[in-house]
Amino acid sequence: MHGPSDIYPHPEPQFIHFPSRRSVVHSTKGIVSCTQPLAAAAGLEVLRKGGNAADAAVAVAAGLNVTEPGSTGIGGDLFCLFYDAKTRKVHAMNGSGRSGKNCTLEQYRKDLKIPDGESGQIPMESVHAVSVPGAAAGWVDVVEKFGSGKVTMEDILAPAIELADKGFPVSELSATFVGIWMLVASYLRC
């Protein structure tokens, strides 16, 4: 039996070999992983205080907001998939931003001068291109719905607050994003 890949083989291998210097890590207790070690440490601290994966994930997200603001931010969205080992079910949460409470199609058409029956686009520089951020409310929802109940929101956010208060070494990735943000900021000021 032949499949589509036999007829149209992909010119590149499906997975490229990445010559990582890191070993595979195994744990029976839990693992925290993200792009920034200080944010990962925030999640680990919450696990050590008795929190679960949901609590730790929110701590990591808050830590990333501080250490990698160009990658993630409190003004953004949240999407969560949570596996409950007790019930063996996967739950999903959508914490994406919504339009403002008073936004209507009629108001958008009026503001953007789009006649009824015609389609149009919202320009990126329009106030209508911005949604109400869902990340912070999503963090609270994740902890309330999936959290351990053993740590408070104060416990969960404390490591990120400490990073923001005391400072930290800026990573190469964050330093690169600062340059990008400066460019974007100059565009927005025009």
C-alpha positions in Angstrom: 0.0 0.0 0.0 1.3 3.4 -0.9 0.6 6.8 0.7 0.8 10.4 -0.4 4.4 10.6 0.8 5.4 7.9 -1.6 4.0 9.9 -4.5 5.1 13.3 -3.3 8.0 12.7 -1.0 8.9 15.7 1.2 12.3 17.1 0.3 13.3 17.6 3.9 13.1 15.0 6.7 10.0 15.3 8.9 12.1 16.0 12.0 15.6 17.5 11.8 18.2 16.2 14.2 19.0 18.9 16.8 22.4 18.3 18.4 21.4 19.3 21.9 23.9 19.1 24.7 21.1 18.4 27.2 20.2 14.9 28.3 16.7 13.6 28.5 15.2 14.3 31.9 12.8 12.0 33.7 10.9 12.6 36.9 8.2 10.9 39.0 7.4 14.2 40.8 7.0 16.8 38.1 9.0 18.8 35.6 8.9 22.5 34.7 10.1 23.6 31.3 10.0 26.9 29.5 12.2 29.2 27.5 13.5 31.1 30.5 15.2 29.5 33.5 14.1 32.1 36.0 10.5 31.6 34.9 10.9 27.9 35.2 12.3 28.4 38.7 9.1 30.2 39.6 7.0 27.2 38.6 9.3 24.9 40.5 9.0 27.0 43.6 5.2 26.7 43.5 5.5 22.9 43.0 7.7 22.7 46.1 5.1 24.7 48.1 2.5 22.0 47.3 1.0 23.4 44.1 0.1 21.3 41.1 0.8 21.7 37.4 -1.9 24.3 36.9 -0.5 26.4 39.8 3.0 26.1 38.4 1.9 26.9 34.9 0.5 30.2 36.1 3.7 31.0 38.0 5.7 30.3 34.9 3.4 32.5 32.8 3.8 35.3 35.3 7.6 34.8 35.4 7.7 34.9 31.6 5.8 38.2 31.6 8.6 39.7 33.6 11.6 38.0 32.0 10.4 37.8 28.4 7.9 40.6 27.9 8.5 40.5 24.1 7.3 36.8 24.0 4.3 37.0 26.3 2.4 39.6 28.3 -0.3 40.2 30.7 -2.0 42.2 28.0 -2.4 39.0 25.9 -4.4 35.9 25.9 -4.4 32.5 27.6 -5.2 29.1 26.3 -5.0 26.1 28.6 -5.2 22.3 28.2 -5.3 20.5 31.5 -5.2 16.8 32.1 -6.8 15.7 35.3 -5.1 12.5 36.3 -7.8 11.7 38.8 -10.6 11.8 36.3 -8.4 11.0 33.3 -10.0 13.8 31.4 -8.6 16.7 29.4 -10.1 20.1 30.0 -9.7 23.2 27.8 -9.9 26.9 28.7 -10.1 29.8 26.4 -8.9 33.0 27.9 -8.6 34.9 24.7 -9.4 38.6 24.6 -12.8 39.8 23.7 -14.1 42.9 22.0 -15.2 45.7 24.3 -18.6 45.4 25.9 -20.1 48.2 23.8 -18.7 47.1 20.4 -21.2 46.3 17.8 -21.0 45.5 14.1 -22.9 48.7 13.4 -20.4 50.7 15.4 -17.4 49.1 13.6 -19.0 49.8 10.2 -19.7 53.4 11.1 -16.2 54.0 12.6 -14.4 52.3 9.7 -16.8 53.7 7.0 -17.8 50.3 5.7 -21.2 50.4 4.0 -23.8 47.7 5.0 -23.5 44.6 2.9 -19.8 45.2 2.1 -16.9 43.5 3.8 -13.8 45.3 5.1 -10.8 44.9 7.3 -9.9 46.4 10.6 -6.6 48.3 10.2 -3.9 47.2 12.6 -3.4 50.7 13.9 -7.2 51.0 14.6 -8.4 51.0 18.2 -10.8 48.3 17.1 -7.8 45.9 16.4 -7.2 45.7 20.1 -9.1 43.2 22.3 -9.7 43.2 26.0 -6.8 41.1 27.4 -7.7 37.7 28.7 -4.5 36.5 30.3 -4.8 37.8 33.8 -8.4 36.7 34.2 -7.4 33.4 32.7 -4.7 32.9 35.3 -7.3 33.3 38.0 -9.7 30.9 36.2 -7.0 28.3 35.8 -6.1 28.3 39.5 -9.7 28.3 40.6 -10.7 25.5 38.2 -7.6 23.3 38.1 -5.4 24.5 40.9 -4.4 22.4 43.9 -6.0 24.6 46.5 -2.8 24.3 48.5 -1.3 27.6 47.4 -2.8 31.0 47.1 -2.6 33.4 44.1 -0.2 35.4 46.2 2.1 32.4 46.5 1.8 31.7 42.8 2.7 35.3 41.7 5.3 35.9 44.4 8.3 34.6 42.4 7.4 36.9 39.4 6.9 39.9 41.7 10.3 39.2 43.3 12.0 39.1 39.8 10.3 42.4 38.9 11.2 44.0 42.2 14.8 42.8 42.5 15.8 42.6 38.9 17.4 39.8 36.9 20.0 39.3 34.1 18.3 40.0 30.8 18.6 37.0 28.4 19.8 37.4 24.8 16.3 36.6 23.6 14.8 39.3 25.7 17.4 41.8 24.7 16.7 41.1 21.0 13.0 41.6 21.6 13.7 45.0 23.2 15.1 46.1 19.9 12.0 44.9 18.1 9.7 46.6 20.6 11.6 49.9 20.1 10.9 49.6 16.4 7.3 48.9 17.0 6.9 51.7 19.4 8.4 54.2 16.9 5.9 52.9 14.3 3.0 53.4 16.8 4.1 57.0 17.6 3.9 58.1 13.9 
